[in-house]
Amino acid sequence: MVQIGSTGRNSGKTTIAKRIIAENQERFTIYGLKIITISGARGKCQRGETGCGICTSIDEGYELIEERNCNGVKDTMQLLKAGCKKVYLLKVFHDHLLEGFLSFLQFVPRDTLIVCESNSIREVVKPGLFLMMNNQKSLKKTAANVIDQADIILETSKLANTFNLIKTKNGIRFSENSVENRRVKI
């Protein structure tokens, strides 16, 4: 799993995810996962806003939804359009993170690369690669809890010319080299 977190909203997580998916979709089967962790009071928006319905649509546990539409602007739709075979949205209360993630894994075939947008999942799962976007003026609590565990911290959503993922016997790793590391290592 490649996990992409961020210190704040609108930081470029989906931009990075789409690039990773587009550059690797011919080499790996890729599933996308966007996790929205609800940490506020049950039935109330954790941002103090109204309108989107994410936080108020469930009142316990988790809800896992497969995205089937790639013709919109939602992050999950963009991941599907970028080349994921399947994309899921996990709306989950913090105390059900592991349970919700394990439920998602039941739908994922073996040897599938997961590209996941979330900070909180790092508290219960160790991904193969954890990228953290650190280009915001503030630091969300969920990011503060896990930023020290990031493998790579990016100040911008612009990466080098290529973002190469290499399959190893221990999973997937990042490589900055383009041509020489395209071989699959076992």
PAVO-130068 format. One line per field, with one value per residue: residue in three letters; residue number from 1; x negated, y, z of N, C-alpha, C, CB in turn. Coordinates in Angstrom, 2 decimals. Atoms other than C-alpha are relative to their C-alpha. Glycine has a CB too. Layout:
resn: ALA  ...
resi: NUM  ...
n.xx: X  ...
n.yy: Y  ...
n.zz: Z  ...
ca.xx: X  ...
ca.yy: Y  ...
ca.zz: Z  ...
c.xx: X  ...
c.yy: Y  ...
c.zz: Z  ...
cb.xx: X  ...
cb.yy: Y  ...
cb.zz: Z  ...
! end
This chain:
resn: MET  VAL  GLN  ILE  GLY  SER  THR  GLY  ARG  ASN  SER  GLY  LYS  THR  THR  ILE  ALA  LYS  ARG  ILE  ILE  ALA  GLU  ASN  GLN  GLU  ARG  PHE  THR  ILE  TYR  GLY  LEU  LYS  ILE  ILE  THR  ILE  SER  GLY  ALA  ARG  GLY  LYS  CYS  GLN  ARG  GLY  GLU  THR  GLY  CYS  GLY  ILE  CYS  THR  SER  ILE  ASP  GLU  GLY  TYR  GLU  LEU  ILE  GLU  GLU  ARG  ASN  CYS  ASN  GLY  VAL  LYS  ASP  THR  MET  GLN  LEU  LEU  LYS  ALA  GLY  CYS  LYS  LYS  VAL  TYR  LEU  LEU  LYS  VAL  PHE  HIS  ASP  HIS  LEU  LEU  GLU  GLY  PHE  LEU  SER  PHE  LEU  GLN  PHE  VAL  PRO  ARG  ASP  THR  LEU  ILE  VAL  CYS  GLU  SER  ASN  SER  ILE  ARG  GLU  VAL  VAL  LYS  PRO  GLY  LEU  PHE  LEU  MET  MET  ASN  ASN  GLN  LYS  SER  LEU  LYS  LYS  THR  ALA  ALA  ASN  VAL  ILE  ASP  GLN  ALA  ASP  ILE  ILE  LEU  GLU  THR  SER  LYS  LEU  ALA  ASN  THR  PHE  ASN  LEU  ILE  LYS  THR  LYS  ASN  GLY  ILE  ARG  PHE  SER  GLU  ASN  SER  VAL  GLU  ASN  ARG  ARG  VAL  LYS  ILE
resi: 1  2  3  4  5  6  7  8  9  10  11  12  13  14  15  16  17  18  19  20  21  22  23  24  25  26  27  28  29  30  31  32  33  34  35  36  37  38  39  40  41  42  43  44  45  46  47  48  49  50  51  52  53  54  55  56  57  58  59  60  61  62  63  64  65  66  67  68  69  70  71  72  73  74  75  76  77  78  79  80  81  82  83  84  85  86  87  88  89  90  91  92  93  94  95  96  97  98  99  100  101  102  103  104  105  106  107  108  109  110  111  112  113  114  115  116  117  118  119  120  121  122  123  124  125  126  127  128  129  130  131  132  133  134  135  136  137  138  139  140  141  142  143  144  145  146  147  148  149  150  151  152  153  154  155  156  157  158  159  160  161  162  163  164  165  166  167  168  169  170  171  172  173  174  175  176  177  178  179  180  181  182  183  184  185  186
n.xx: -0.84  0.58  -0.89  0.27  -0.63  0.34  -0.11  -1.22  -0.87  0.38  1.46  0.52  -0.01  -0.61  0.90  1.09  -0.59  -0.30  1.27  0.50  -0.88  0.20  1.33  0.23  -1.17  0.30  0.89  -0.66  -1.43  -0.04  -1.27  0.08  -0.76  -0.02  -0.54  -0.43  -0.10  -0.90  0.48  -0.83  -1.22  -0.84  -1.09  0.33  1.17  1.18  0.55  -0.95  -0.70  -1.16  -0.11  0.52  -0.67  0.90  0.04  -1.33  -0.68  0.13  0.10  0.88  0.78  0.56  -0.76  0.89  -0.77  0.78  -0.25  -0.19  -0.12  1.27  -0.31  -0.27  1.15  0.37  1.32  -0.13  -0.27  1.26  0.88  -0.52  0.30  1.46  0.40  -0.24  -0.99  -1.13  0.25  -0.94  -0.02  -0.26  -0.39  0.24  0.31  1.39  0.14  -0.31  0.92  0.53  -1.14  -0.41  1.06  -0.01  -1.17  0.42  0.97  -0.70  -0.34  1.23  0.74  1.42  0.92  -0.58  0.54  -1.03  0.36  -0.93  0.08  -0.40  1.01  -0.30  0.20  1.38  -0.03  -0.33  0.56  1.28  -0.01  1.30  0.57  -0.86  0.34  -0.75  0.02  0.21  0.01  -1.06  0.47  -0.33  0.24  -1.15  0.34  0.23  1.33  0.97  0.11  0.70  0.99  1.33  0.10  0.00  1.22  0.35  -0.82  0.03  -0.41  -0.80  -0.58  0.76  1.06  0.99  -0.59  -0.71  -0.19  0.12  -0.21  0.70  -0.51  1.05  -0.59  -0.59  -1.08  0.25  0.80  0.15  1.31  0.12  0.56  -1.08  0.11  0.72  -0.75  -1.30  -0.06  -0.65  0.95  -0.68
n.yy: -1.18  -1.33  -0.88  -1.42  -0.83  -1.41  -0.85  -0.79  0.25  -0.55  -0.04  0.69  1.46  0.65  -0.25  0.99  1.33  0.19  0.16  1.34  0.96  -0.09  0.46  1.39  0.84  1.09  0.94  0.53  -0.20  -1.03  -0.36  -1.24  -0.09  -1.30  0.21  -1.18  0.40  -0.90  -0.03  -0.90  0.54  0.79  -0.72  -1.41  -0.23  -0.25  -1.31  -1.03  -0.46  0.79  0.13  1.15  1.20  1.12  0.29  0.22  1.11  1.22  -0.35  0.93  0.93  -0.47  0.26  0.18  -0.23  0.08  -1.07  0.58  -1.09  -0.71  -1.23  -1.09  -0.68  0.57  0.65  1.41  0.04  -0.32  1.16  0.99  -0.49  0.04  1.34  1.06  1.01  -0.29  -1.02  0.05  -1.04  0.54  -0.99  0.83  -0.61  0.29  1.25  1.14  -0.08  1.30  0.82  -0.47  0.30  1.45  0.26  -0.39  0.98  1.20  -0.21  -0.27  1.21  0.09  -0.67  -1.25  -1.22  -0.87  -1.40  -0.41  -1.36  -0.03  -0.15  0.82  1.44  0.30  0.34  1.42  0.77  -0.48  0.16  0.20  -1.32  -1.04  -1.36  -1.04  -1.33  -0.99  -1.29  -0.82  -0.88  0.60  1.43  0.72  0.93  1.33  -0.02  -0.10  1.32  0.99  -0.58  0.54  1.34  -0.11  0.38  -1.14  -1.19  -0.83  -1.39  -0.37  1.18  0.24  0.98  0.10  0.40  1.26  0.51  1.43  0.96  1.24  1.14  0.81  1.12  -0.56  -0.92  -1.06  -1.10  -1.14  -0.20  -1.25  0.30  0.31  1.17  1.13  0.69  0.44  1.45  0.54  0.76  1.00
n.zz: 0.00  -0.03  -0.75  0.20  -1.02  0.14  -1.17  0.11  1.14  1.30  0.02  1.16  -0.18  1.16  1.14  -0.13  0.19  1.42  0.72  -0.33  0.69  1.44  0.38  -0.40  0.27  0.93  -0.67  -1.18  -0.21  -1.05  -0.65  -0.74  -1.25  -0.69  -1.34  -0.75  -1.40  -0.74  -1.38  -0.79  -0.62  0.90  0.63  0.23  0.84  -0.81  0.36  -0.41  1.19  0.41  1.44  0.76  -0.48  -0.29  -1.44  -0.55  0.68  -0.81  -1.42  -0.71  0.81  1.27  1.23  1.13  1.22  1.23  0.97  1.34  0.93  0.21  0.73  -0.91  -0.59  -1.29  0.02  0.36  1.44  0.67  -0.12  0.93  1.35  0.19  0.39  -1.00  0.39  -0.87  -1.00  -1.11  -1.02  -1.33  -1.02  -1.17  -1.27  -0.34  -0.75  0.87  1.15  0.40  0.43  1.32  0.96  0.23  0.84  1.35  0.51  0.48  1.41  0.75  0.38  -0.36  0.92  0.48  -0.61  -0.54  -0.17  -1.05  -0.53  -1.41  -1.04  -1.18  0.16  -0.42  -1.41  -0.17  1.11  0.52  1.45  0.64  0.20  -0.57  0.45  -0.72  0.60  -1.06  0.67  -0.58  -1.08  -1.29  -0.08  -0.55  -1.08  0.56  0.60  -1.10  -0.62  0.82  0.92  -0.30  0.56  1.46  0.71  0.83  -0.24  1.20  -0.20  1.16  0.66  1.21  -0.22  1.06  1.28  -0.13  -1.35  0.25  -1.07  0.28  -0.75  -0.60  -0.75  -1.21  0.34  0.97  -0.50  0.88  0.60  0.75  1.32  0.93  0.85  -0.57  -1.05  0.50  -0.10  -1.19  -0.82  -0.84
ca.xx: 0.00  -1.10  0.47  0.74  1.45  1.31  1.00  4.17  6.98  6.45  2.76  2.41  3.02  5.28  2.89  0.05  2.32  3.46  -0.12  -1.19  1.81  1.32  -2.41  -1.99  1.37  -0.18  -2.55  -0.22  3.45  4.33  7.20  7.86  9.05  10.04  10.58  12.58  12.04  14.80  13.49  16.09  19.42  21.70  24.10  22.28  19.80  16.30  15.46  18.48  20.00  23.17  23.87  21.65  23.28  20.19  20.06  23.79  24.58  23.36  23.63  21.45  18.77  17.94  19.43  17.55  18.77  17.45  17.13  18.50  18.67  15.57  17.32  17.24  14.97  14.96  11.55  12.77  14.06  10.70  8.82  11.06  10.58  6.78  6.69  7.64  9.44  11.68  11.98  13.61  14.59  14.33  16.24  15.19  15.23  11.70  12.30  13.31  10.36  8.82  12.18  13.16  9.79  9.91  13.39  11.98  9.14  11.67  12.41  8.76  7.11  3.64  0.74  2.81  1.27  3.45  3.19  4.77  5.51  5.56  3.59  5.31  4.89  1.16  2.13  3.28  1.54  -2.05  -1.97  -4.73  -5.29  -3.90  -4.04  -3.06  -2.15  -3.50  -2.51  0.11  -0.26  1.36  0.94  4.06  4.13  4.38  1.20  -0.63  0.06  -1.71  -4.02  -7.08  -6.33  -6.32  -8.86  -8.80  -7.61  -6.72  -6.50  -4.74  -2.50  -4.97  -7.22  -10.30  -9.75  -8.74  -7.46  -8.66  -7.41  -9.48  -8.05  -10.31  -9.87  -8.97  -6.40  -6.56  -9.21  -9.86  -12.73  -13.92  -15.63  -13.55  -14.80  -17.22  -14.73  -11.79  -12.74  -10.64  -12.84  -11.89
ca.yy: 0.00  3.53  5.85  9.57  11.87  15.61  18.36  20.05  20.08  20.74  19.88  17.78  14.25  13.35  14.94  12.74  9.68  10.18  10.48  7.31  5.46  6.73  5.92  2.44  1.13  -0.97  -2.67  -3.28  -3.88  -0.82  -0.27  3.15  3.90  7.23  7.17  9.81  9.34  10.83  11.95  14.46  14.02  11.42  12.95  16.32  17.70  17.61  20.86  22.67  22.99  21.72  20.39  17.50  14.84  12.64  12.92  12.86  9.93  7.27  7.17  4.18  1.86  2.40  2.47  1.17  2.37  1.36  4.28  3.36  6.78  8.34  11.36  13.75  15.84  13.81  12.44  8.85  9.54  11.04  7.99  5.70  7.83  7.85  4.07  2.25  -1.01  -0.24  2.60  2.63  5.32  4.29  6.55  5.42  6.42  6.51  3.61  1.38  2.16  -1.29  -3.04  -0.89  -1.36  -5.13  -5.12  -3.27  -5.80  -8.60  -7.09  -6.68  -9.47  -10.64  -8.76  -5.60  -2.19  -0.04  3.75  5.19  8.78  9.04  10.19  8.14  4.68  4.90  4.54  0.94  -0.16  0.08  0.77  -0.17  3.54  6.54  9.95  13.07  16.33  19.16  22.30  23.82  26.63  24.60  21.01  18.87  16.72  13.57  14.60  15.55  12.04  10.32  12.75  11.35  7.96  9.26  7.74  10.82  14.35  16.44  20.23  20.32  18.01  18.25  15.20  14.45  13.44  9.93  8.30  4.72  1.94  -1.22  -4.58  -6.47  -9.67  -7.44  -5.37  -2.10  0.59  3.98  4.63  7.94  6.26  5.89  3.26  1.14  0.31  -0.59  -4.27  -6.26  -7.53  -10.69
ca.zz: 0.00  -0.81  1.77  1.08  4.01  4.47  7.02  5.75  3.22  -0.49  -0.31  -3.46  -2.14  -5.04  -7.55  -6.25  -6.13  -9.73  -10.90  -9.07  -10.54  -14.09  -14.12  -12.67  -13.91  -16.67  -14.22  -11.28  -10.60  -8.51  -6.08  -4.63  -1.11  0.37  4.12  5.92  9.64  11.76  15.11  16.23  17.97  16.42  13.91  13.71  11.20  12.67  10.87  12.29  8.83  7.20  3.77  2.68  4.87  5.28  9.07  9.59  7.27  9.73  13.49  14.39  13.02  9.37  5.89  2.85  -0.54  -3.96  -6.37  -9.81  -11.45  -13.02  -14.52  -11.61  -9.42  -6.20  -5.26  -5.56  -9.09  -10.06  -8.76  -10.80  -13.91  -13.37  -13.82  -10.62  -11.27  -8.28  -5.79  -2.37  0.12  3.77  6.15  9.59  13.22  14.61  16.97  14.02  11.68  11.72  11.43  8.43  6.74  7.20  5.66  2.62  2.29  1.79  -1.65  -2.69  -4.69  -3.72  -5.37  -5.80  -5.18  -2.92  -3.21  -0.08  0.92  4.71  7.73  10.41  8.89  9.74  13.39  12.79  9.55  8.33  4.58  2.16  1.54  3.45  1.72  3.68  2.00  4.17  2.30  4.59  7.14  9.88  11.05  11.43  14.56  12.45  10.61  13.82  15.14  12.22  10.38  12.16  10.58  6.98  4.58  2.35  3.17  0.13  0.17  -3.21  -5.23  -8.10  -8.21  -10.23  -13.86  -12.87  -9.73  -9.97  -7.78  -7.61  -6.61  -4.21  -2.22  0.75  -1.14  -3.05  -2.68  -4.24  -6.65  -8.05  -11.02  -14.13  -16.57  -14.57  -11.80  -14.04  -13.71  -11.31  -8.48  -6.63
c.xx: -0.88  1.03  -0.43  0.79  -0.35  0.23  1.27  0.78  -0.57  -1.51  -0.62  -0.05  0.52  -0.86  -1.14  0.54  0.27  -1.27  -0.59  0.81  -0.28  -1.34  -0.24  1.13  -0.26  -0.86  0.65  1.51  0.09  1.44  -0.23  0.87  -0.15  0.68  0.35  0.26  0.81  -0.39  0.85  1.19  0.83  1.13  -0.26  -1.25  -1.20  -0.67  0.93  0.81  1.27  -0.06  -0.49  0.61  -0.88  0.09  1.36  0.71  -0.15  -0.10  -0.75  -0.77  -0.61  0.98  -1.01  0.83  -0.92  0.42  0.11  0.07  -1.35  0.21  0.35  -1.27  -0.40  -1.34  0.10  0.25  -1.29  -0.97  0.43  -0.35  -1.51  -0.50  0.13  1.02  1.27  -0.43  1.10  -0.15  0.35  0.27  -0.02  -0.21  -1.38  -0.17  0.35  -0.91  -0.48  1.10  0.45  -1.03  -0.04  1.19  -0.33  -0.92  0.65  0.35  -1.23  -0.72  -1.47  -0.83  0.59  -0.65  1.18  -0.59  1.07  -0.25  0.54  -1.21  0.19  -0.30  -1.41  -0.07  0.24  -0.60  -1.34  -0.03  -1.40  -0.74  0.99  -0.55  0.84  -0.18  -0.10  -0.11  1.12  -0.57  0.28  -0.27  1.22  -0.46  -0.30  -1.38  -1.08  -0.23  -0.89  -1.13  -1.41  -0.20  -0.04  -1.35  -0.52  0.93  -0.19  0.52  0.91  0.57  -0.69  -1.16  -1.04  0.69  0.78  0.08  0.06  0.23  -0.62  0.58  -1.19  0.65  0.66  1.12  -0.43  -0.90  -0.12  -1.42  0.00  -0.57  1.11  -0.19  -0.60  0.80  1.38  0.13  0.68  -1.02  0.78  -0.94
c.yy: 1.24  0.89  1.43  0.78  1.45  0.75  0.85  -0.35  0.65  0.14  -0.67  -1.50  -0.71  0.20  -1.00  -1.41  -0.28  -0.22  -1.39  -1.06  0.00  -0.58  -1.48  -0.96  -1.15  -1.07  -0.69  0.11  0.95  0.21  1.29  -0.05  1.40  -0.25  1.35  -0.47  1.05  -0.05  0.89  -0.70  -0.72  0.86  1.48  0.10  0.34  1.33  1.14  0.56  -0.82  -0.18  -1.26  -1.32  -1.18  -0.40  -0.36  -1.20  -1.34  0.41  -1.02  -0.85  0.63  -0.31  -0.05  0.06  -0.12  1.13  -0.64  1.06  0.71  1.32  1.17  0.55  -0.54  -0.72  -1.45  -0.16  0.26  -1.17  -1.10  0.39  -0.09  -1.40  -1.08  -0.98  0.19  1.05  -0.07  1.24  -0.68  1.17  -0.77  0.85  -0.49  -1.33  -1.25  -0.03  -1.37  -0.91  0.40  -0.33  -1.49  -0.42  0.32  -1.06  -1.28  0.09  0.15  -1.30  0.08  0.68  1.24  1.15  0.85  1.40  0.60  1.44  0.00  0.34  -1.10  -1.48  -0.41  -0.37  -1.49  -0.90  0.61  -0.22  -0.30  1.31  1.04  1.36  0.99  1.32  1.01  1.38  0.92  0.84  -0.60  -1.50  -0.66  -0.97  -1.38  -0.09  0.05  -1.35  -0.97  0.55  -0.53  -1.41  0.01  -0.41  1.16  1.14  0.92  1.40  0.48  -1.27  -0.30  -0.93  0.12  -0.51  -1.30  -0.38  -1.51  -0.83  -1.31  -1.10  -0.82  -1.16  0.48  0.99  1.00  1.05  1.06  0.05  1.31  -0.22  -0.44  -1.33  -1.19  -0.77  -0.45  -1.53  -0.40  -0.83  -0.95  -0.45
c.zz: 0.00  0.68  -0.23  1.04  -0.24  1.30  -0.03  -1.25  -1.26  -0.17  -1.22  0.13  -1.25  -1.25  0.01  -0.28  -1.47  -0.81  0.24  -0.76  -1.49  -0.44  0.30  -0.35  -0.96  0.64  1.19  -0.14  1.19  0.48  0.77  1.25  0.56  1.34  0.61  1.43  0.75  1.46  0.90  0.62  -1.04  -0.55  -0.25  -0.86  0.89  -0.32  0.41  -1.14  -0.20  -1.51  -0.65  0.45  0.34  1.48  0.57  -0.61  0.72  1.46  0.83  -1.01  -1.23  -1.13  -1.14  -1.28  -1.21  -0.93  -1.38  -1.09  -0.14  -0.73  0.91  0.60  1.37  -0.13  -0.44  -1.50  -0.79  0.06  -0.97  -1.43  -0.30  -0.35  1.06  -0.55  0.81  1.01  1.04  0.87  1.31  0.93  1.31  1.25  0.42  0.72  -0.80  -1.24  -0.47  -0.53  -1.42  -1.07  -0.32  -0.85  -1.47  -0.60  -0.50  -1.48  -0.89  -0.33  0.43  -1.09  -0.66  0.74  0.46  0.10  0.89  0.44  1.42  0.86  1.04  -0.15  0.44  1.48  0.23  -1.07  -0.39  -1.50  -0.53  -0.17  0.51  -0.41  0.80  -0.73  1.14  -0.63  0.50  1.15  1.37  -0.06  0.65  1.07  -0.55  -0.65  1.08  0.65  -0.78  -0.88  0.24  -0.54  -1.53  -0.58  -0.83  0.36  -1.19  0.33  -1.14  -0.62  -1.32  0.33  -1.10  -1.27  0.08  1.47  -0.14  1.25  -0.44  0.87  0.50  0.73  1.28  -0.29  -1.05  0.65  -1.09  -0.55  -0.76  -1.39  -0.94  -0.72  0.73  1.05  -0.46  0.05  1.28  0.74  0.89  1.11
cb.xx: 0.95  -0.39  0.01  0.36  -0.44  0.82  -1.21  -0.34  1.41  0.66  -0.54  -1.35  0.85  1.42  -0.56  -0.64  1.31  0.77  -1.01  0.08  1.49  0.09  -1.03  -0.24  1.11  -0.70  -1.23  -0.48  0.79  -0.59  0.52  0.42  -0.48  0.74  -1.01  1.29  -1.40  1.52  -1.43  0.48  0.82  0.56  1.20  -0.20  0.26  -0.98  -0.26  -0.72  -0.90  1.34  -0.69  -1.52  0.96  -1.46  -0.56  0.84  -0.54  -1.24  1.36  0.81  0.86  -1.38  1.12  -0.78  0.70  0.18  -1.14  1.26  1.10  -0.97  1.14  0.93  0.30  1.10  -0.64  1.14  1.08  -0.63  0.01  1.53  0.48  -0.70  -1.38  0.48  -0.56  0.51  -0.07  -0.20  1.04  -1.21  1.43  -1.19  1.08  -0.55  0.86  1.47  -1.19  -0.71  1.17  0.24  -1.35  0.03  1.22  -0.71  -0.99  1.28  0.88  -0.92  0.08  -0.44  -0.44  1.54  -0.92  0.52  -0.11  -0.10  0.81  0.60  0.07  1.43  0.24  -0.92  1.08  1.48  0.98  -1.20  0.54  0.18  -0.35  0.08  0.25  -0.49  1.29  -1.28  0.12  1.17  0.66  1.48  -1.30  0.77  1.14  1.09  -0.15  0.48  1.36  0.98  0.00  -0.22  1.17  0.34  0.25  0.10  -0.39  0.83  -1.24  -0.83  1.50  -0.51  0.57  -1.18  -1.08  -0.70  1.29  -1.35  1.52  -1.52  0.96  -0.90  -1.07  -1.06  0.48  1.33  -1.40  0.35  -0.38  -0.87  -1.09  0.12  -0.83  -1.28  0.14  0.20  -1.39  1.27  -0.89  0.48
cb.yy: 0.00  0.52  -0.35  0.46  -0.43  0.63  0.90  1.48  0.53  1.36  -0.64  0.50  -0.40  0.54  1.44  0.07  -0.12  1.22  1.08  -0.26  0.34  1.45  0.83  -0.06  0.84  0.55  0.71  0.73  -1.38  1.32  -1.15  1.17  -1.06  1.13  -0.77  0.67  -0.18  -0.39  0.46  1.14  1.13  -1.24  -0.14  0.75  1.13  -1.11  0.06  1.11  -0.09  0.68  1.08  -0.08  -0.42  0.38  1.19  1.23  -0.13  -0.85  0.18  -0.90  -1.12  -0.65  1.09  -1.35  1.40  -1.37  1.09  -0.83  0.99  -0.87  -0.25  -0.46  1.46  -0.97  0.07  -0.65  1.04  1.24  -0.54  -0.16  1.46  0.49  0.05  0.60  -1.42  -1.29  1.42  -1.27  1.15  -0.86  0.66  -0.91  -0.33  1.12  0.07  0.07  0.86  -0.67  0.14  1.49  0.46  -0.75  0.83  1.37  -0.35  -0.22  1.23  0.93  -0.21  -1.50  -0.96  0.01  0.79  -0.50  0.76  -0.93  1.00  -1.36  1.40  0.16  -0.42  1.20  0.81  -0.17  -0.03  -0.71  1.26  -0.68  0.25  -0.11  0.17  0.12  0.26  -0.33  -0.18  -0.90  1.36  0.27  -0.31  -0.75  -0.07  -0.34  1.21  1.01  -0.60  -0.67  1.52  0.02  -0.84  1.43  -1.21  -0.35  0.71  -0.63  0.91  0.80  0.21  1.32  -1.43  -0.94  -0.13  -1.11  0.58  -0.31  -0.17  0.16  -0.88  0.84  -1.03  0.67  0.73  0.64  -0.49  1.30  -1.17  0.98  -1.08  1.10  0.33  0.48  0.90  0.49  -0.61  -0.85  0.96  -1.22
cb.zz: 1.22  -1.45  1.52  -1.46  1.41  -1.12  0.11  -0.02  0.27  -0.20  1.23  -0.29  1.22  -0.24  0.05  1.42  0.81  -0.55  0.43  1.53  0.26  -0.45  0.70  1.47  -0.54  -1.23  0.45  1.27  0.25  -0.52  0.95  -0.87  1.02  -0.84  0.90  -0.63  0.63  -0.21  0.04  -0.86  0.67  0.71  0.82  1.35  -1.03  -0.17  -1.50  0.68  -1.23  0.44  -0.59  0.13  -0.99  -0.37  0.75  -0.20  -1.40  -0.43  0.56  0.95  -0.42  -0.27  -0.25  0.10  0.03  -0.70  0.02  -0.02  0.46  -0.78  -0.96  1.11  0.11  0.52  1.38  0.80  -0.38  0.61  1.45  0.15  -0.15  1.27  -0.44  1.34  0.19  0.72  -0.64  0.84  -0.34  0.51  -0.30  -0.23  1.08  0.86  1.23  -0.44  0.36  1.19  0.99  0.04  0.54  1.33  0.48  0.03  1.08  0.82  -0.14  0.80  -1.52  0.19  -1.07  0.20  -1.00  1.40  -1.39  1.20  -0.89  0.43  0.67  0.34  -1.46  -0.28  0.71  0.01  -1.22  0.69  -0.67  -1.34  -1.50  1.55  -1.53  1.49  -0.89  0.83  -1.50  0.50  -0.11  0.38  0.80  -1.12  1.02  -1.03  -0.95  1.05  0.17  -0.87  0.12  1.49  0.47  -0.43  -0.89  -1.53  1.36  -1.13  0.12  -1.03  -0.23  -0.63  0.04  0.42  -1.03  -0.81  0.70  -0.59  0.33  0.23  -0.89  0.96  0.32  0.82  1.23  -0.50  0.45  0.73  -0.93  0.76  0.10  -1.02  -1.20  0.61  1.19  -1.43  -0.08  -0.37  0.86  -0.85
! end
